[in-house]
């Protein structure tokens, strides 16, 4: 069950990050809020706390339309890369 959850997460997160980047570029607060909320929830379910918090900040910035969202989107993508590496290693080791 955990492996399936991880597989779905690793499949779903990149398109959500792409949506976040696109939404920031278009200043689309609603799309930013929705994508950040989805990734925040999925990340929380897998214990990716730092990524969850970054998404939480993005979600709130979507409400305010702040220009800081671009930097947070870059941070979120970098953090996802670390989360993906960690999860993939855990799967290979049989820890999940």
DSSP file (Angstrom, degrees, kcal/mol; ACC not computed):
  #  RESIDUE AA STRUCTURE BP1 BP2  ACC     N-H-->O    O-->H-N    N-H-->O    O-->H-N    TCO  KAPPA ALPHA  PHI   PSI    X-CA   Y-CA   Z-CA
    1    1 A X     >        0   0    0      0, 0.0     4,-2.1     0, 0.0     5,-0.1   0.000 360.0 360.0 360.0 -44.3    0.0    0.0    0.0
    2    2 A X  H  >  +     0   0    0      1,-0.2     4,-2.7     2,-0.2     5,-0.2   0.902 360.0  54.1 -64.5 -40.7    2.8    2.5    0.9
    3    3 A X  H  > S+     0   0    0     93,-0.5     4,-2.7     1,-0.2    -1,-0.2   0.899 108.5  49.2 -60.4 -40.1    4.6    1.7   -2.3
    4    4 A X  H  > S+     0   0    0      2,-0.2     4,-2.7     1,-0.2    -1,-0.2   0.911 110.7  50.2 -64.8 -41.6    1.5    2.5   -4.3
    5    5 A X  H  X S+     0   0    0     -4,-2.1     4,-2.4     2,-0.2    -2,-0.2   0.922 112.2  47.2 -62.1 -44.2    1.1    5.8   -2.4
    6    6 A X  H  X S+     0   0    0     -4,-2.7     4,-2.9     2,-0.2     5,-0.2   0.918 111.5  51.3 -63.0 -43.9    4.7    6.7   -3.1
    7    7 A X  H  X S+     0   0    0     -4,-2.7     4,-1.4     1,-0.2    -2,-0.2   0.917 111.3  47.1 -61.3 -44.1    4.4    5.8   -6.8
    8    8 A X  H  X S+     0   0    0     -4,-2.7     4,-2.8     2,-0.2     5,-0.2   0.913 112.7  50.2 -63.1 -42.3    1.2    7.9   -7.2
    9    9 A X  H  X S+     0   0    0     -4,-2.4     4,-2.7     1,-0.2     5,-0.2   0.939 110.0  49.0 -60.8 -48.3    3.0   10.8   -5.4
   10   10 A X  H  < S+     0   0    0     -4,-2.9     4,-0.5     1,-0.2    -1,-0.2   0.769 116.1  44.8 -66.0 -24.9    6.0   10.6   -7.6
   11   11 A X  H  X S+     0   0    0     -4,-1.4     4,-0.5    -5,-0.2    -1,-0.2   0.857 118.8  40.5 -82.0 -39.4    3.8   10.6  -10.6
   12   12 A X  H  X S+     0   0    0     -4,-2.8     4,-1.4    -5,-0.2    -2,-0.2   0.783 102.2  67.6 -84.3 -28.8    1.5   13.4   -9.5
   13   13 A X  H  X S+     0   0    0     -4,-2.7     4,-2.6    -5,-0.2     5,-0.2   0.912  92.7  56.6 -65.4 -44.8    3.9   15.8   -8.0
   14   14 A X  H  > S+     0   0    0     -4,-0.5     4,-2.3     1,-0.2    -1,-0.2   0.917 108.4  46.9 -57.7 -43.9    5.8   16.9  -11.1
   15   15 A X  H  X S+     0   0    0     -4,-0.5     4,-2.3     1,-0.2    -1,-0.2   0.872 111.8  52.2 -64.3 -32.4    2.7   18.1  -13.0
   16   16 A X  H  X S+     0   0    0     -4,-1.4     4,-2.3     2,-0.2    -2,-0.2   0.911 109.3  49.1 -67.1 -40.6    1.6   19.9   -9.8
   17   17 A X  H  X S+     0   0    0     -4,-2.6     4,-2.6     2,-0.2    -2,-0.2   0.888 110.5  51.4 -63.7 -38.5    5.0   21.7   -9.7
   18   18 A X  H  X S+     0   0    0     -4,-2.3     4,-2.7    -5,-0.2    -2,-0.2   0.911 109.3  49.9 -63.4 -42.7    4.6   22.6  -13.3
   19   19 A X  H  X S+     0   0    0     -4,-2.3     4,-2.9     2,-0.2    -2,-0.2   0.900 109.9  51.5 -62.3 -40.6    1.2   24.0  -12.7
   20   20 A X  H  X S+     0   0    0     -4,-2.3     4,-2.5     2,-0.2    -2,-0.2   0.945 111.3  46.9 -61.0 -48.5    2.6   26.0   -9.8
   21   21 A X  H  X S+     0   0    0     -4,-2.6     4,-2.3     1,-0.2    -2,-0.2   0.926 115.0  46.4 -59.5 -45.4    5.4   27.4  -12.0
   22   22 A X  H  X S+     0   0    0     -4,-2.7     4,-2.1     1,-0.2    -1,-0.2   0.915 111.6  51.2 -63.6 -42.8    2.9   28.3  -14.8
   23   23 A X  H  X>S+     0   0    0     -4,-2.9     5,-2.8     1,-0.2     4,-0.7   0.893 110.0  49.7 -63.4 -39.6    0.5   29.8  -12.3
   24   24 A X  H ><5S+     0   0    0     -4,-2.5     3,-0.8     3,-0.2    -1,-0.2   0.935 111.1  49.9 -63.0 -45.3    3.2   32.0  -10.9
   25   25 A X  H 3<5S+     0   0    0     -4,-2.3    -2,-0.2     1,-0.2    -1,-0.2   0.828 117.2  40.0 -62.9 -33.0    4.3   33.1  -14.4
   26   26 A X  H 3<5S-     0   0    0     -4,-2.1    -1,-0.2    -5,-0.1    -2,-0.2   0.464 107.5-123.9 -93.0  -3.0    0.7   34.0  -15.3
   27   27 A X  T <<5 +     0   0    0     -3,-0.8     2,-1.1    -4,-0.7    -3,-0.2   0.897  53.5 160.4  56.3  42.1   -0.1   35.5  -11.9
   28   28 A X     >< -     0   0    0     -5,-2.8     4,-2.3     1,-0.2    -1,-0.2  -0.762  17.0-179.1 -96.7  90.5   -3.0   33.1  -11.7
   29   29 A X  H  > S+     0   0    0     -2,-1.1     4,-2.5     1,-0.2    -1,-0.2   0.848  77.9  53.1 -61.6 -37.2   -3.6   33.1   -7.9
   30   30 A X  H  > S+     0   0    0      2,-0.2     4,-2.4     1,-0.2    -1,-0.2   0.936 111.2  44.5 -67.3 -46.1   -6.5   30.5   -8.1
   31   31 A X  H  > S+     0   0    0      2,-0.2     4,-2.5     1,-0.2     5,-0.3   0.895 114.2  51.4 -64.8 -39.1   -4.4   27.9  -10.0
   32   32 A X  H  X S+     0   0    0     -4,-2.3     4,-2.6     1,-0.2     5,-0.3   0.937 110.5  48.2 -61.1 -47.3   -1.5   28.5   -7.7
   33   33 A X  H  X S+     0   0    0     -4,-2.5     4,-2.2    -5,-0.2    -2,-0.2   0.921 113.5  46.6 -60.0 -46.5   -3.6   28.0   -4.6
   34   34 A X  H  X S+     0   0    0     -4,-2.4     4,-2.2     2,-0.2    -2,-0.2   0.936 115.9  43.4 -64.5 -47.9   -5.2   24.8   -6.0
   35   35 A X  H  X S+     0   0    0     -4,-2.5     4,-2.5     1,-0.2     5,-0.2   0.912 115.1  49.1 -66.7 -42.0   -1.9   23.2   -7.1
   36   36 A X  H  X S+     0   0    0     -4,-2.6     4,-2.4    -5,-0.3    -1,-0.2   0.894 110.8  51.2 -64.2 -39.1   -0.1   24.2   -3.9
   37   37 A X  H  X S+     0   0    0     -4,-2.2     4,-2.3    -5,-0.3    -2,-0.2   0.924 110.9  47.9 -63.9 -44.1   -2.9   22.9   -1.8
   38   38 A X  H  X S+     0   0    0     -4,-2.2     4,-2.2     1,-0.2    -2,-0.2   0.929 115.2  44.0 -62.8 -45.9   -2.9   19.5   -3.6
   39   39 A X  H  X S+     0   0    0     -4,-2.5     4,-2.5     1,-0.2     5,-0.2   0.864 111.1  55.8 -69.5 -34.4    0.9   19.1   -3.3
   40   40 A X  H  X S+     0   0    0     -4,-2.4     4,-2.3    -5,-0.2    -2,-0.2   0.939 110.1  44.9 -60.3 -47.6    0.8   20.3    0.3
   41   41 A X  H  X S+     0   0    0     -4,-2.3     4,-2.0     2,-0.2    -2,-0.2   0.926 114.6  47.2 -64.7 -46.1   -1.6   17.5    1.2
   42   42 A X  H  X S+     0   0    0     -4,-2.2     4,-1.0     1,-0.2    -1,-0.2   0.900 113.1  49.3 -63.7 -40.5    0.2   14.8   -0.7
   43   43 A X  H ><>S+     0   0    0     -4,-2.5     5,-2.6     1,-0.2     3,-0.5   0.896 108.9  52.4 -66.4 -40.3    3.5   15.8    0.8
   44   44 A X  H ><5S+     0   0    0     -4,-2.3     3,-1.3     1,-0.2    -1,-0.2   0.898 103.8  57.8 -61.9 -40.2    2.1   15.9    4.3
   45   45 A X  H 3<5S+     0   0    0     -4,-2.0    -1,-0.2     1,-0.3    -2,-0.2   0.790 111.4  42.1 -61.6 -27.9    0.8   12.3    3.9
   46   46 A X  T <<5S-     0   0    0     -4,-1.0    -1,-0.3    -3,-0.5    -2,-0.2   0.359 117.9-108.2-102.2   4.9    4.3   11.1    3.1
   47   47 A X  T < 5 +     0   0    0     -3,-1.3     2,-1.9    -4,-0.4     3,-0.2   0.669  68.9 145.0  80.8  16.0    6.1   13.1    5.8
   48   48 A X     >< +     0   0    0     -5,-2.6     4,-2.5     1,-0.2    -1,-0.2  -0.556  19.7 167.5 -84.7  74.5    7.7   15.5    3.4
   49   49 A X  H  >  +     0   0    0     -2,-1.9     4,-2.5     1,-0.2    -1,-0.2   0.879  66.7  50.4 -65.2 -43.8    7.3   18.3    6.0
   50   50 A X  H  > S+     0   0    0     -3,-0.2     4,-2.3     1,-0.2    -1,-0.2   0.929 114.1  45.5 -63.2 -42.9    9.6   20.9    4.4
   51   51 A X  H  > S+     0   0    0      1,-0.2     4,-2.5     2,-0.2    -2,-0.2   0.897 111.0  54.0 -65.3 -39.5    7.9   20.6    1.0
   52   52 A X  H  X S+     0   0    0     -4,-2.5     4,-2.1     1,-0.2    -2,-0.2   0.915 109.8  47.6 -58.9 -43.2    4.5   20.7    2.7
   53   53 A X  H  X S+     0   0    0     -4,-2.5     4,-2.3     2,-0.2    -2,-0.2   0.889 109.9  51.9 -68.3 -39.0    5.4   23.9    4.5
   54   54 A X  H  X S+     0   0    0     -4,-2.3     4,-2.4     1,-0.2    -1,-0.2   0.922 111.5  47.7 -61.1 -42.8    6.7   25.5    1.2
   55   55 A X  H  X S+     0   0    0     -4,-2.5     4,-2.8     2,-0.2    -2,-0.2   0.867 108.1  55.3 -66.0 -36.0    3.4   24.5   -0.4
   56   56 A X  H  X S+     0   0    0     -4,-2.1     4,-2.0     2,-0.2    -1,-0.2   0.923 109.1  47.2 -61.8 -43.8    1.5   26.0    2.5
   57   57 A X  H  X S+     0   0    0     -4,-2.3     4,-2.5     2,-0.2    -2,-0.2   0.914 112.1  50.3 -63.4 -42.4    3.4   29.3    2.0
   58   58 A X  H  X S+     0   0    0     -4,-2.4     4,-2.1     1,-0.2    -2,-0.2   0.907 107.8  53.8 -61.0 -41.7    2.7   29.1   -1.8
   59   59 A X  H  X S+     0   0    0     -4,-2.8     4,-0.9     1,-0.2    -1,-0.2   0.918 111.7  44.4 -59.3 -44.0   -1.0   28.5   -1.1
   60   60 A X  H  X S+     0   0    0     -4,-2.0     4,-1.2     1,-0.2     3,-0.4   0.858 109.8  54.9 -71.3 -34.9   -1.2   31.6    1.1
   61   61 A X  H  X>S+     0   0    0     -4,-2.5     4,-2.9     1,-0.2     5,-0.9   0.833 100.0  61.8 -66.4 -30.5    0.8   33.7   -1.4
   62   62 A X  H  <5S+     0   0    0     -4,-2.1    -1,-0.2     1,-0.2    -2,-0.2   0.855 102.9  51.3 -60.1 -33.5   -1.8   32.7   -3.9
   63   63 A X  H  <5S+     0   0    0     -4,-0.9    -1,-0.2    -3,-0.4    -2,-0.2   0.845 119.4  34.1 -70.2 -33.8   -4.3   34.5   -1.7
   64   64 A X  H  <5S-     0   0    0     -4,-1.2    -2,-0.2   -35,-0.1    -1,-0.2   0.647  97.5-131.2 -99.6 -16.2   -2.2   37.6   -1.6
   65   65 A X  T  <5 +     0   0    0     -4,-2.9    -3,-0.2     1,-0.2    -4,-0.1   0.758  42.0 175.4  73.1  24.0   -0.7   37.6   -5.0
   66   66 A X    > < -     0   0    0     -5,-0.9     3,-1.1     1,-0.1    -1,-0.2  -0.289  38.8-133.0 -66.5 146.4    2.8   38.2   -3.6
   67   67 A X  T >  S+     0   0    0      1,-0.2     3,-1.0     2,-0.1     4,-0.4   0.564  96.1  82.1 -73.9  -9.5    5.8   38.3   -6.0
   68   68 A X  T 3>  +     0   0    0      1,-0.2     4,-1.8     2,-0.1     3,-0.3   0.604  68.3  86.4 -70.5 -10.1    7.7   36.0   -3.5
   69   69 A X  H <> S+     0   0    0     -3,-1.1     4,-2.4     1,-0.2    -1,-0.2   0.832  79.2  60.7 -62.3 -33.2    5.9   33.0   -5.0
   70   70 A X  H <> S+     0   0    0     -3,-1.0     4,-1.7     1,-0.2    -1,-0.2   0.926 106.7  44.9 -62.2 -44.8    8.5   32.6   -7.8
   71   71 A X  H  > S+     0   0    0     -4,-0.4     4,-2.2    -3,-0.3    -1,-0.2   0.894 113.6  50.2 -66.1 -39.7   11.3   32.0   -5.3
   72   72 A X  H  X S+     0   0    0     -4,-1.8     4,-2.7     1,-0.2    -1,-0.2   0.862 106.6  55.5 -66.9 -34.7    9.2   29.6   -3.3
   73   73 A X  H  X S+     0   0    0     -4,-2.4     4,-2.1     2,-0.2    -1,-0.2   0.896 108.7  47.8 -64.4 -39.4    8.2   27.7   -6.4
   74   74 A X  H  X S+     0   0    0     -4,-1.7     4,-2.2     2,-0.2    -2,-0.2   0.919 112.5  49.0 -65.5 -43.8   11.9   27.2   -7.2
   75   75 A X  H  X S+     0   0    0     -4,-2.2     4,-2.6     1,-0.2    -2,-0.2   0.901 110.0  51.9 -61.6 -41.4   12.5   26.1   -3.6
   76   76 A X  H  X S+     0   0    0     -4,-2.7     4,-2.5     2,-0.2    -1,-0.2   0.906 109.2  49.4 -63.9 -41.5    9.6   23.7   -3.8
   77   77 A X  H  X S+     0   0    0     -4,-2.1     4,-1.9     2,-0.2    -1,-0.2   0.911 112.5  47.6 -64.2 -41.8   10.9   22.1   -7.0
   78   78 A X  H  X S+     0   0    0     -4,-2.2     4,-1.5     2,-0.2    -2,-0.2   0.907 112.2  49.5 -65.4 -41.5   14.4   21.7   -5.4
   79   79 A X  H  X S+     0   0    0     -4,-2.6     4,-2.5     1,-0.2    -2,-0.2   0.897 107.7  54.4 -65.9 -39.1   12.9   20.2   -2.3
   80   80 A X  H  X S+     0   0    0     -4,-2.5     4,-3.4     1,-0.2     5,-0.2   0.907 103.1  57.0 -60.8 -39.5   10.8   17.8   -4.3
   81   81 A X  H  X S+     0   0    0     -4,-1.9     4,-2.1     1,-0.2    -1,-0.2   0.908 109.7  45.2 -57.1 -41.1   14.0   16.6   -6.0
   82   82 A X  H  X S+     0   0    0     -4,-1.5     4,-2.3     2,-0.2    -1,-0.2   0.910 113.3  49.2 -68.2 -42.3   15.4   15.7   -2.6
   83   83 A X  H  X S+     0   0    0     -4,-2.5     4,-2.9     2,-0.2     5,-0.2   0.929 111.0  50.3 -62.1 -45.1   12.1   14.0   -1.5
   84   84 A X  H  X S+     0   0    0     -4,-3.4     4,-2.9     1,-0.2     5,-0.3   0.928 110.3  49.6 -59.9 -45.8   12.0   12.0   -4.8
   85   85 A X  H  X S+     0   0    0     -4,-2.1     4,-2.0    -5,-0.2    -1,-0.2   0.916 113.2  46.9 -58.8 -44.5   15.6   10.9   -4.3
   86   86 A X  H  X S+     0   0    0     -4,-2.3     4,-2.1     2,-0.2    -2,-0.2   0.924 114.6  45.6 -64.7 -45.8   14.9    9.8   -0.7
   87   87 A X  H  X S+     0   0    0     -4,-2.9     4,-2.3     2,-0.2    -2,-0.2   0.915 112.4  50.3 -66.4 -42.8   11.7    8.0   -1.6
   88   88 A X  H  X S+     0   0    0     -4,-2.9     4,-2.4    -5,-0.2    -1,-0.2   0.898 111.0  49.7 -63.3 -39.3   13.2    6.2   -4.6
   89   89 A X  H  X S+     0   0    0     -4,-2.0     4,-2.3    -5,-0.3     6,-0.2   0.904 109.7  51.4 -64.9 -41.1   16.1    5.1   -2.4
   90   90 A X  H  X>S+     0   0    0     -4,-2.1     5,-2.4     2,-0.2     6,-0.8   0.888 110.4  48.7 -63.5 -39.3   13.8    3.8    0.2
   91   91 A X  H ><5S+     0   0    0     -4,-2.3     3,-0.8     3,-0.2    -2,-0.2   0.933 111.0  49.9 -65.4 -45.9   11.8    1.8   -2.4
   92   92 A X  H 3<5S+     0   0    0     -4,-2.4    -2,-0.2     1,-0.3    -1,-0.2   0.882 111.3  49.1 -60.9 -38.4   15.0    0.3   -3.8
   93   93 A X  H 3<5S-     0   0    0     -4,-2.3    -1,-0.3    -5,-0.2    -2,-0.2   0.647 114.4-118.3 -74.8 -13.9   16.2   -0.7   -0.4
   94   94 A X  T <<5S+     0   0    0     -3,-0.8    -3,-0.2    -4,-0.7    -2,-0.1   0.661  75.2 131.1  83.2  17.1   12.8   -2.3    0.4
   95   95 A X      <       0   0    0     -5,-2.4    -4,-0.2    -6,-0.2    -5,-0.1   0.675 360.0 360.0 -74.9 -16.4   12.2    0.1    3.3
   96   96 A X              0   0    0     -6,-0.8   -93,-0.5    -5,-0.1    -1,-0.2   0.387 360.0 360.0-116.6 360.0    8.7    0.8    2.0
